[in-house]
Amino acid sequence: RLSHSQLVVESHADHRDIFAVQILGRKSWRIWDPDLAELPDNVRKRLFPLPVQSHQQWNLNDMEGLTLEDFPEPTMHARLEPGDLLHVPRGFLHLVSTADNTDAGSVHLTVGAVSPRYTYSFLGYFLATQPGIKESLASAGWSPRDYQAAQGKVVNDRDRGREFRRLVPLGWAQRSYALHPDLQNNGTSTGEAIGCALAESEFSGMQDEVLSTLMALFSRTLETAPAGLTWPLVLPDAALAAAGAKLAAHAADLGERL
C-alpha cells in the first residue's frame, strides 16, 4: 500500500493472519486483542472470535456512532521501519497510519495467510474424504459433502464452534508428515526440520490434543447424521498422516510466499 496521508487503513479485523513488511518510510500499527475486556460492548458483541470467512470480518465503518476515541489503549503499538516484519493474527483489530505524519511517503507489503487451511475445521473437511472415514459415512447414507455441510454449521456457530476454528499445532502436522515418507513428494521431507525436532513427549501431547479436538468435532457434527452411523468413528492413522501432509504443504507454500 502506498500512502502520503496519515490514515492508511481504518480500524478493522481480518479473517486471515497477515504479515506486513515495511519497504519505504515508516508505519504506525495500533493493534487490539479481540478478547480485551475494555473494548466497547457493542464491538465485543459484533466481533466474531477466530473468524474463518470474509463475512465474519469486522470494520469500524460498520459501527454507527463509534469512533476510535471510544477504544482503550491498544494492546500493541508498533512503529515499523524499512525491513521490519509484523504479524497480525486473524480477528485482531488494527489501524494503520503513517508515522510522524510525514510527506515523504510510505510503502508496505501485506501477505495474507489463508488461516482456515490450518484449522481443525479444515482437518475435519479433509478427513471426511479419506478412506475408512468416507466408507463409514456412506454406510449411513452420508457423502463427504453431506458431512462437510453439517460441519460448516457447527464450525460457524459464533461461540460453540470457536474451539474448532483454532489452529492445529503445526509441529504435529510436520511430524506426522515426516513419519510417513510414502506421502512425501519426490522424497523431500517438509516436516523434518521442525517436526522431527520435537521431543517425543511434546509430540505425544500434540497428538492427544489433535485427536481429542477432532473427535469432539466429528461427534458434534454427527449429532445430526442419519440413523445407522456407527459411533465411535475411527480416525485411521493413514488418514491423519495425509491430513498432516496437507497442512505441512500449505505451510511450505506460505513460507515460499514470504
Buried (B, 14 or more C-beta within 10 A) or exposed (E): EEBEEEEBBEBBBBBBBBBBBBBEBBBBBBBBBBEBEEBEEEBEEBBBBBBBBEEBBBEBEEBEEBEEEEBEEBBBEBEBEBEBEBEBBBBBBBBBBBBEEEEEEBBBEBBBBBBBBBBBBBBBBBBBBBEBBBEBBEEBEBEBEBBBEBBBEBBBEBEEBEBBBBBBBBBBBBBBBBBBEEBBEEEEBBBBEBBBEBEEEBBEBBBEBBEEBBEBBBEBBBEBBEEEBEEEBEBEEBBBBBBBBBBBBBBBEBEEEE
